[in-house]
């Protein structure tokens, strides 16, 4: 794909992406959909909790339904995307997600809304999200060219950070004013706007080269998974992220019920708490580079993990009046956001630095499979704990589970790293690749 830059419409050398109309259309459309997605992430569980009176177990099933496609589709969706043009897939996925979001207020208006409807919307929406994100990550290089990737990804990541910081507050306000089902209509409109912006991109997408050997899909997927399993650094990163996501998603499932039913915190105030807490992500991004220079990469990563994994222990302590619970919850999410933001920068840099280039895509697919694939199980477990033990004890167990992710770091080489190491001794030469039965490809 990168070898066909002359067809990509990339900005000329020396030009800025501010003058690249097609990238601006992509950036604008993605920004709109990112803010809309924040509405869905809060409105669907609030629709279950406030409109349908969902039980903790049902809330667990609802969360699991949204993440199940990441377990079922991720490893194979990447291969499917690579065989097709990316932009039509992105447009179709956003149109589909917009249709799903519109179905919720329609069902509510007709008196047909049930928790099973939300299960279906969450599951199908998750599947479309998998397809969109994989196509989107592969499409950007063909649009802007290799020389503008850093600039493009910086702008796109800025939108993602802004959506994470401001989105929950906007979502909470919309749910408070419009009710959760109607708020999803705003999300549907954001997806339609995003699809329209991407449809207006004028530069033709390069043709997709057919795969040379399609019968080797499972074997190639296995190489990426095997690399994670045998490299202790990648294994530590994947283990920490998998454990964190497993327990943290369950914690957030229970928090919606605990905050609204036992702490008396409405949707608007909950969104504001998450928004103020999310501001910590900006501090984490600013502190990451100087902290790594001062302490070394491994110690800086360890401290970031400690903040991210330790802060949720404050959440089960929230009880009493709002003058206590609101500052405590805000503080917990603020500290956690600092740690998560900084650790993500270190983790991405490490994964890119220690993985041989010819295995990077497959490693990322395997890594994502691990860190998202077990989330549905965590959601179901949290819902069951909430049913049996009550919301606050279940929250405490989930918070301890999040903290246990630090064990993966403690028993790995990660804390001792001073800088990004070179890739490990993986067979990367043409002779070694031929011995493994693989055909070396130029330019990968």
Secondary structure as UniProt FT lines:
FT   HELIX           2..7
FT   TURN            8..9
FT   TURN            13..14
FT   HELIX           17..19
FT   HELIX           21..46
FT   HELIX           47..51
FT   HELIX           56..82
FT   HELIX           86..109
FT   TURN            110..111
FT   HELIX           115..144
FT   HELIX           146..148
FT   HELIX           149..178
FT   HELIX           180..199
FT   HELIX           214..216
FT   HELIX           217..230
FT   HELIX           232..257
FT   HELIX           258..262
FT   HELIX           267..278
FT   HELIX           280..295
FT   HELIX           297..310
FT   HELIX           311..317
FT   HELIX           322..354
FT   HELIX           357..359
FT   HELIX           360..373
FT   HELIX           375..389
FT   HELIX           391..403
FT   TURN            404..405
FT   HELIX           406..410
FT   HELIX           414..416
FT   HELIX           430..435
FT   TURN            436..437
FT   TURN            442..443
//
